Amino acid sequence: MTQLFQSFGLSFEWSWFIATIAGILLIALPLMLSVAMIIYVDRKIWAAMALRRGPNVVGPLGLLQSFADGLKVFLQETIIPSASSKALFLLAPIITFTVALMAWAVIPINSGAILADINVGLLYVLAISSLGVYGTIIAGWSSNSKYPFFSAMRASAQMISYEVSIGFILICVVIYAGTFNMNGIVMGQKAHILGFLNGYGFNPLLFPMAVMFLISGMAETQRAPFDLTEAESELVAGYQTEYSSMSFALYWLGEYANVLLMCALNATLFWGGWLPPVDWAPLYWIPGWLWLFIKIFVFFFIFSWVKATVPRYRYDQLMRLGWKVFLPVSLLFVVLVSGWLMFMRNGI
């Protein structure tokens, strides 16, 4: 894209700058539209599982409901508690929303279609996702209210607990792929099993890791049954209780952007990303971005399905699952996967 702008007579520096901004907008704008529509899909799935109709009034089939909700929130008054730390109170939702978008820079949408094709893409995702906890902690502390503060403490402990397991799970993927580059990980899954199945998830050694990554992703994004940060009976409404108007909307958008990111990571790291499920030439006629979209939607359906059907965990159960089950199991699989690869490659 830089060369395209250079052909208009611009210098390399300006061409690179405009191309980078254009690339960011090409990711951010469709993502924001996707978030609006995925909220509608989420509500429709919950409604169907509860034998209700869901949004069906605003626009054809209720498709404009999310935009109506967004307009309503935008027109509301922003209320800042008088006893809050005002600068931090306003900064917290911006951190959460911005971090949720930054991680998408290294997600390959198609072959070569990636904003930042860096060699340490997976490390970048881990680093960026770990920053999201700051928006949560700052929101709870700056509100100067005990219930948001309790919720922020829960959220930070929960995110940190499951990030440790996610780290060990990703080590297994990196060992198999031999690279931290996201495109390289996708290409490493081509014809991985039996010479025609695309995806590490089909590997018996990595399938348990794929399941654990899916569950850890639900906990990381505080989705049910791990939504302890919004346990109404104990915490009123979570760390964003004191927020209103667009500040609250930024948390809402950031949450769904993170959910979509986890769905995209599931698809990219374990199920072939933009590759078709089977390494068969006619399937490559379908654009890669469409395969990735289908896989993201499948995982999002699983997220919504679980939220609509599985009861909430207790906090002690949540912590026990993260520290006493997922952590030792993921560490064990790091040993098993690395030992298996050493045996296969070196015969020892």
N, C-alpha and C positions, 0 to 999 in steps of 0.2 A: 504493500500500500504506500510505503514511503516513496518508491520509484514512481508511482502514479502521480503523486503530488509534485515530484521533481520535474515530471514532464510538462507541468504547467509553468515552469520557470522559477519555482521557489528554490531556496537554498536547502541543503541537506538538513540543517538544524530545524528549520521551519517545517519542512516536509515530514521529518520524524515526529515533531511535536503534534502536528495536525493529524497524522496517521494514528498516533497513540490515542489522542482524544477520541477520534472516530472509532477506534477499536473498543475503547471503554464504553462508548455510547451504544455500540452494536451489541454489547453484552448486557449493560445495565438496563437499557430501556426495555428490551424483550423480557428480561428477568422480572422487572417491576410489573409488566403486563401479565406475566405468568403467575406472579404472586397473587395478583388480584383475582385471576381466574381460578387459581388452585384453592383459594379460600372458598369460592363458590362450589368447586368440586368436593372439597372437604365436607361442607355442610350438606351437600346432596347425598354423599355416601352415608353420613351419620343418619340423615332422615330416612333413607331407604332401609337401613338396618333397624330402625325403630318403627318402621311402617308408617312414616310420615311423608309429607311432600317436600319439605325444604323450601328454599327460596323459589318463588314461582310467579311473582307479581311485577317486579320492576324489570321492564324489558321483556323480550321474547324468552320464554322458559325461565325467567328470572336471571338472565345472564348479566344484567346491569346492576344487580343487587350490591356487589362489592364496590362498584364505583359510587353508588348512592351512599353507602356507608362511609366511604372515604370522604365524600363531599360533606356529609354531616359532621364528621370529626374535624375536618378542616375549618368549618364555620363555627365551631365551638370556641369558647373562651379558654385561654391557657391560664390555669390557676397554679401559682407557685406558693407553697406553704410559707407563711411568714417566718417560721423558725428553721426553715431548711437552709442548707448551704447552696445558695442560688446558682452560682457558677457551675458547681459540680452537678447540681440537680438538672441543669439544662444540658450539660456535656454528656451525661451518662447514656441517654438514648441515641445520641449521635455516634458514640463509640460503638454501641451494639449494632446499629444499622450499617455503619461504614465497614466494620469488620466482616459482617455477613456478606457484603458485596466483594470485598478484596480477595477472598479465597477463590472466587470464580475466575480470576485471572489466569490460573494454570490448569483449568479443566479443559481438556481437548474436546471440542464440539464435533470435529470431523478430522480427517487426515490433514494435518497442517493448519487446521483452523483453531488456533489457540492464541490468546493475547500475549502470554509470556511463556515461551517454550524453554524454560530454564532447566538445567541439569538436576537441580535440587527441588523440583516442583512439589514432591510429597513432603519434604521437610518444611517447605513454605506453607503448605496447608496445615500441618501440625502447629507451626508457630502462630499463624493467623487465628486458627480456631481457639488456641489457648488464650488469646487476648480478649475473647468475648466475655470471659468471667469478670473483667474489670468493669464493663458496663453494668453488670449485675450488682457487683459489690458496691460500686459508687452510688447506684440508684438507691439501694437499701440504706446506706449510711447517710447520704445527703438528705434523705427525706425527713430525718430526725423523728422517726416514728418507729415504735418497737416492732410492730408486725412486719412492715417491709424489711426491717433489719434482720429479723429472724429468718425471713424468706431468703434474703440475700446470702446469709450464712449457709442455709441449706443448699441453695443453688450452687454456690462456689464449691462446697464439699462434694456435691454430686458430680459437677463437671470435672473436677480434678480427679476424682475416683475413677471415672470411666475413661478419662484421657490416658491414664497409665495403661489400662488394658488395650485401648486402641493403639497405643504406641507399639506394644509387643505384637499385636495382630498385624500391623503394617510392616513390622520387621520380617515376618514370614513372607509377605508379598514381595518385599524388596529382595530377599534372599533368592527367591525363585526367578524374579525378573532380572536381577543383576544391575538394576539402575533405579535412581530416584526420579528420573524423568517420567512424567505422566504419559507422554506419547509412547515412550519406550515400554512402559508397563502394559499399555494397551496392545502394542504389537507383539509383546512376549506371550500374549494369550492366544494368538492366532494358531489354530489347529493344535491346541495344547494337549487335548485328550483324544486318544484314538486316531489322531491325525485329521480330525474334522470338526471337533467341538471347540468353539472359541470361548475361553473363560477359565480362570483359575478356580471358579466355584465348582466346576465339574470334577476337580481333583479331590480324591478322598481325603488327602491330608489338609487341604485348604478349605473344604466345604464347612467344617466346624468353625473355622475362623470367619467365614462369610456370615454364618448365622450369628456368631458373637458380635461381629462388627455391626450387623443390623440392629441387634438389641442395644448395643452400646450407643449407637447413633440415636436411638429413641431416648435413652437416658441423657445423652449429651445435649440434646435439644429440648429437654424437659417435656417430652410428649408422654401422654398416658401410655402405660400405667406408671410412669415415673414422674408425673407432674406434681411432685411434693411441694414445689415452690408456690403452687396455687391451690393448696388444700384448704378449701373455703372454711371448713369447720375449725381450723386452727389458725390460719394466716389471713383471713378475710379475702384477699385476692392476689397475694404475691408481692414481690418487690416493687412492682409498678403501681401499687395501690394509690399513691398520691398523685399519679400522673393523669393528665387530661389532654384533650385536643390532639395536636400533631405529635406531641411528645409521646403520648400513649400509642399513636399510630405507628411511630417509628419502631417501637418495641414489637408491635404486631407484625409489621413488615419484616423486621429483622428475624423474628422467630420463623416465619414461613420461608424466608430466604435461606436460613440455616437448615430447615427441613429439606428443601429442594437440594441444597448442597450435599447433605448426607445421602440422599437418594442418588445423586449424580456420582458420588464417591463409591457407593455400593456398586453401581453399574460399571464404573470405570475400573475399579481395582479388582473386581471378582467376576464380572460377567461380560467382559469384552468391550465395554464402552461403546464406541461407535461402530464396532464390528458386528456383523450379524451373528446369531447364535451358532450357526453351522457354517463351516468354511466351504461353501458351495457357490460357484461363480454367479449363477443367476441372482442370488440374494444380494450380491454387491451392486446390482443395478439400483437398489433402493438406497437413497442418500444416507450417509453415515449419521448425520444429525437426526434423521428420523428414527433410526434404530436407538440412538441414545435417548431421544424423547420418549419412545415407547417403554424403555427399561426404567426411566425415571418415573413414569406414570405408574408402572407396575409396583415399584417400591413405595410410591406415595399412597397407592391403594392399600398396601399392607399397613402403612403407618396409620391411615384412617380406620382401617378395619380393627386394628388392635385398640385404638382409642375408643371405638364405639362398643367394644365387647369385653375388654379385660378390666377388671376392677383395679383400683389404685393400690400400689404397694404401701406398706408401712415404711417409715423412714429407716428403721433398723434393718428391715428386709432389703431395702435398696442398698444400704452400705454393705451388708453381708454379701449380697450378690456380686457387688463390684470388687471388694477386697479379698473375700474368701473363696470365691468361685472363679470369676473371670480372670483375675490376676494370676493365680497359680496355673490355671488351665492354659492361658495364652503363653505363659513362660514355658510350660511343658512343651507346647507345640513349636516354640522357637527351637528348642533342643531337638525335637523329632524331625522337623523340616530340615534344619541344617545338617543333622546326622544323616538323613536319607540322601540329601544332595551330595554330601561328601562321599557316601558309599557308592552312589551311581556314577559320579564323575571320576573318582579315583580308585574305585574298587577296594576300598579299605573300610 
